[in-house]
Amino acid sequence: EQGKEAILPSVSQKTSKKWNKCFREFEQYKQNNRNNNTPPPSAKLCKWIVSQRKNYRKLLKHNVSKHLSWYQVDALTRSRFPWISWENNRISFHEKQESVHSKEK
């Protein structure tokens, strides 16, 4: 649901406000750029996106996080959040491995 604040007890109020602000920036970026396979021009937004991926990996590992809730993960997923980095979208892991091995020869 757009505009709904993603605040849960496991995530601090201060963190939630900052997260919601960045999430709204991400939503605005997506509305202005229908193709979300390209990185946003804002370094701040890029950093936030990378941070969400990192926090998600921690959440998966420990099932709890001070910086990201499952509700926020759901909101990001519904917004077609790029969980995989743009670089990984352009070239697959397999292609990267082949490239590394061919340089070793």
PyRosetta script that sets phi, psi and omega in degrees:
from pyrosetta import init, pose_from_sequence

init()
pose = pose_from_sequence("EQGKEAILPSVSQKTSKKWNKCFREFEQYKQNNRNNNTPPPSAKLCKWIVSQRKNYRKLLKHNVSKHLSWYQVDALTRSRFPWISWENNRISFHEKQESVHSKEK")
pose.set_psi(1, 119.0)
pose.set_omega(1, -176.1)
pose.set_phi(2, -70.4)
pose.set_psi(2, 139.2)
pose.set_omega(2, 178.1)
pose.set_phi(3, 88.5)
pose.set_psi(3, -11.2)
pose.set_omega(3, 179.7)
pose.set_phi(4, -78.4)
pose.set_psi(4, 132.7)
pose.set_omega(4, -179.6)
pose.set_phi(5, -73.1)
pose.set_psi(5, 131.6)
pose.set_omega(5, -177.7)
pose.set_phi(6, -96.4)
pose.set_psi(6, 74.8)
pose.set_omega(6, -177.9)
pose.set_phi(7, -115.1)
pose.set_psi(7, 125.3)
pose.set_omega(7, 175.9)
pose.set_phi(8, -129.1)
pose.set_psi(8, 156.1)
pose.set_omega(8, -179.2)
pose.set_phi(9, -56.8)
pose.set_psi(9, -30.7)
pose.set_omega(9, -177.2)
pose.set_phi(10, -72.7)
pose.set_psi(10, -13.6)
pose.set_omega(10, -180.0)
pose.set_phi(11, -116.8)
pose.set_psi(11, 129.7)
pose.set_omega(11, -176.3)
pose.set_phi(12, -62.6)
pose.set_psi(12, 155.6)
pose.set_omega(12, -179.9)
pose.set_phi(13, -59.5)
pose.set_psi(13, -43.1)
pose.set_omega(13, -179.5)
pose.set_phi(14, -63.3)
pose.set_psi(14, -45.3)
pose.set_omega(14, 178.7)
pose.set_phi(15, -62.4)
pose.set_psi(15, -41.2)
pose.set_omega(15, -178.9)
pose.set_phi(16, -63.6)
pose.set_psi(16, -42.4)
pose.set_omega(16, 179.7)
pose.set_phi(17, -62.9)
pose.set_psi(17, -44.9)
pose.set_omega(17, 179.0)
pose.set_phi(18, -64.2)
pose.set_psi(18, -43.3)
pose.set_omega(18, -179.8)
pose.set_phi(19, -61.3)
pose.set_psi(19, -46.2)
pose.set_omega(19, -179.3)
pose.set_phi(20, -61.7)
pose.set_psi(20, -38.2)
pose.set_omega(20, 178.4)
pose.set_phi(21, -62.7)
pose.set_psi(21, -47.1)
pose.set_omega(21, 179.6)
pose.set_phi(22, -66.6)
pose.set_psi(22, -37.7)
pose.set_omega(22, 178.3)
pose.set_phi(23, -61.9)
pose.set_psi(23, -42.3)
pose.set_omega(23, 177.5)
pose.set_phi(24, -62.9)
pose.set_psi(24, -38.1)
pose.set_omega(24, 176.3)
pose.set_phi(25, -63.2)
pose.set_psi(25, -40.7)
pose.set_omega(25, 178.1)
pose.set_phi(26, -63.3)
pose.set_psi(26, -45.5)
pose.set_omega(26, 178.3)
pose.set_phi(27, -59.7)
pose.set_psi(27, -42.4)
pose.set_omega(27, 178.9)
pose.set_phi(28, -63.9)
pose.set_psi(28, -44.0)
pose.set_omega(28, 177.0)
pose.set_phi(29, -57.9)
pose.set_psi(29, -44.5)
pose.set_omega(29, -179.3)
pose.set_phi(30, -64.6)
pose.set_psi(30, -38.5)
pose.set_omega(30, 178.7)
pose.set_phi(31, -65.5)
pose.set_psi(31, -36.7)
pose.set_omega(31, -178.7)
pose.set_phi(32, -80.7)
pose.set_psi(32, -20.6)
pose.set_omega(32, -178.4)
pose.set_phi(33, -131.5)
pose.set_psi(33, 91.2)
pose.set_omega(33, -176.0)
pose.set_phi(34, -57.4)
pose.set_psi(34, -31.7)
pose.set_omega(34, 178.9)
pose.set_phi(35, -88.8)
pose.set_psi(35, 96.4)
pose.set_omega(35, -177.5)
pose.set_phi(36, -88.4)
pose.set_psi(36, 24.9)
pose.set_omega(36, 173.6)
pose.set_phi(37, -89.9)
pose.set_psi(37, 1.7)
pose.set_omega(37, 177.2)
pose.set_phi(38, -110.3)
pose.set_psi(38, 139.0)
pose.set_omega(38, -179.2)
pose.set_phi(39, -63.4)
pose.set_psi(39, 144.9)
pose.set_omega(39, 177.2)
pose.set_phi(40, -68.3)
pose.set_psi(40, 153.3)
pose.set_omega(40, -178.7)
pose.set_phi(41, -71.8)
pose.set_psi(41, -21.9)
pose.set_omega(41, -178.0)
pose.set_phi(42, -79.1)
pose.set_psi(42, 123.0)
pose.set_omega(42, 177.8)
pose.set_phi(43, -63.6)
pose.set_psi(43, -35.2)
pose.set_omega(43, 179.5)
pose.set_phi(44, -62.8)
pose.set_psi(44, -45.1)
pose.set_omega(44, -179.7)
pose.set_phi(45, -68.4)
pose.set_psi(45, -39.5)
pose.set_omega(45, 176.4)
pose.set_phi(46, -59.4)
pose.set_psi(46, -44.7)
pose.set_omega(46, 179.8)
pose.set_phi(47, -62.1)
pose.set_psi(47, -41.4)
pose.set_omega(47, 179.0)
pose.set_phi(48, -63.0)
pose.set_psi(48, -42.3)
pose.set_omega(48, 179.6)
pose.set_phi(49, -61.9)
pose.set_psi(49, -46.1)
pose.set_omega(49, 178.1)
pose.set_phi(50, -61.1)
pose.set_psi(50, -40.6)
pose.set_omega(50, 179.3)
pose.set_phi(51, -63.4)
pose.set_psi(51, -38.6)
pose.set_omega(51, 178.8)
pose.set_phi(52, -64.4)
pose.set_psi(52, -39.9)
pose.set_omega(52, 177.7)
pose.set_phi(53, -62.4)
pose.set_psi(53, -44.4)
pose.set_omega(53, -179.6)
pose.set_phi(54, -63.9)
pose.set_psi(54, -46.0)
pose.set_omega(54, 179.6)
pose.set_phi(55, -64.8)
pose.set_psi(55, -33.1)
pose.set_omega(55, 178.3)
pose.set_phi(56, -66.2)
pose.set_psi(56, -42.8)
pose.set_omega(56, 177.6)
pose.set_phi(57, -61.2)
pose.set_psi(57, -40.4)
pose.set_omega(57, 177.3)
pose.set_phi(58, -64.6)
pose.set_psi(58, -41.7)
pose.set_omega(58, 179.7)
pose.set_phi(59, -62.6)
pose.set_psi(59, -41.5)
pose.set_omega(59, 177.9)
pose.set_phi(60, -63.3)
pose.set_psi(60, -39.7)
pose.set_omega(60, -176.9)
pose.set_phi(61, -71.7)
pose.set_psi(61, -42.7)
pose.set_omega(61, -172.9)
pose.set_phi(62, -108.8)
pose.set_psi(62, -8.9)
pose.set_omega(62, -179.4)
pose.set_phi(63, 63.6)
pose.set_psi(63, 12.9)
pose.set_omega(63, 175.7)
pose.set_phi(64, -155.0)
pose.set_psi(64, 146.1)
pose.set_omega(64, -179.3)
pose.set_phi(65, -151.2)
pose.set_psi(65, 144.1)
pose.set_omega(65, 175.5)
pose.set_phi(66, -78.3)
pose.set_psi(66, -15.6)
pose.set_omega(66, -171.4)
pose.set_phi(67, -113.7)
pose.set_psi(67, -11.5)
pose.set_omega(67, -177.2)
pose.set_phi(68, -151.7)
pose.set_psi(68, 131.5)
pose.set_omega(68, 178.6)
pose.set_phi(69, -105.4)
pose.set_psi(69, 164.3)
pose.set_omega(69, 176.6)
pose.set_phi(70, -64.5)
pose.set_psi(70, -31.8)
pose.set_omega(70, 176.6)
pose.set_phi(71, -62.1)
pose.set_psi(71, -42.6)
pose.set_omega(71, 179.0)
pose.set_phi(72, -66.8)
pose.set_psi(72, -38.4)
pose.set_omega(72, 176.5)
pose.set_phi(73, -59.8)
pose.set_psi(73, -43.6)
pose.set_omega(73, 178.8)
pose.set_phi(74, -62.5)
pose.set_psi(74, -43.4)
pose.set_omega(74, 178.8)
pose.set_phi(75, -62.1)
pose.set_psi(75, -42.6)
pose.set_omega(75, 178.4)
pose.set_phi(76, -64.0)
pose.set_psi(76, -44.8)
pose.set_omega(76, -178.8)
pose.set_phi(77, -62.7)
pose.set_psi(77, -43.6)
pose.set_omega(77, 177.7)
pose.set_phi(78, -62.9)
pose.set_psi(78, -25.8)
pose.set_omega(78, 178.9)
pose.set_phi(79, -88.8)
pose.set_psi(79, 11.1)
pose.set_omega(79, -178.2)
pose.set_phi(80, 57.1)
pose.set_psi(80, 47.5)
pose.set_omega(80, 177.9)
pose.set_phi(81, -62.3)
pose.set_psi(81, 138.2)
pose.set_omega(81, -179.9)
pose.set_phi(82, -78.6)
pose.set_psi(82, 81.9)
pose.set_omega(82, -179.1)
pose.set_phi(83, -62.2)
pose.set_psi(83, -28.7)
pose.set_omega(83, 176.6)
pose.set_phi(84, -99.1)
pose.set_psi(84, 136.8)
pose.set_omega(84, -176.6)
pose.set_phi(85, -63.6)
pose.set_psi(85, 156.4)
pose.set_omega(85, -178.6)
pose.set_phi(86, -61.5)
pose.set_psi(86, -35.2)
pose.set_omega(86, 178.8)
pose.set_phi(87, -61.9)
pose.set_psi(87, -40.0)
pose.set_omega(87, 179.2)
pose.set_phi(88, -69.7)
pose.set_psi(88, -25.5)
pose.set_omega(88, 177.0)
pose.set_phi(89, -71.7)
pose.set_psi(89, -32.2)
pose.set_omega(89, -175.9)
pose.set_phi(90, -78.4)
pose.set_psi(90, -35.8)
pose.set_omega(90, -178.6)
pose.set_phi(91, -137.6)
pose.set_psi(91, 128.6)
pose.set_omega(91, -175.9)
pose.set_phi(92, -72.4)
pose.set_psi(92, 161.1)
pose.set_omega(92, 177.8)
pose.set_phi(93, -57.7)
pose.set_psi(93, -42.0)
pose.set_omega(93, -179.4)
pose.set_phi(94, -60.4)
pose.set_psi(94, -44.1)
pose.set_omega(94, 178.7)
pose.set_phi(95, -63.8)
pose.set_psi(95, -37.9)
pose.set_omega(95, 178.1)
pose.set_phi(96, -64.0)
pose.set_psi(96, -43.2)
pose.set_omega(96, 179.7)
pose.set_phi(97, -62.1)
pose.set_psi(97, -43.4)
pose.set_omega(97, 178.3)
pose.set_phi(98, -60.7)
pose.set_psi(98, -40.4)
pose.set_omega(98, -179.1)
pose.set_phi(99, -64.7)
pose.set_psi(99, -43.5)
pose.set_omega(99, 179.9)
pose.set_phi(100, -64.0)
pose.set_psi(100, -44.8)
pose.set_omega(100, -177.9)
pose.set_phi(101, -68.2)
pose.set_psi(101, -34.2)
pose.set_omega(101, -180.0)
pose.set_phi(102, -70.0)
pose.set_psi(102, -27.9)
pose.set_omega(102, 178.0)
pose.set_phi(103, -75.2)
pose.set_psi(103, -25.6)
pose.set_omega(103, -179.7)
pose.set_phi(104, -72.1)
pose.set_psi(104, -23.3)
pose.set_omega(104, -176.2)
pose.set_phi(105, -76.9)
pose.dump_pdb("model.pdb")
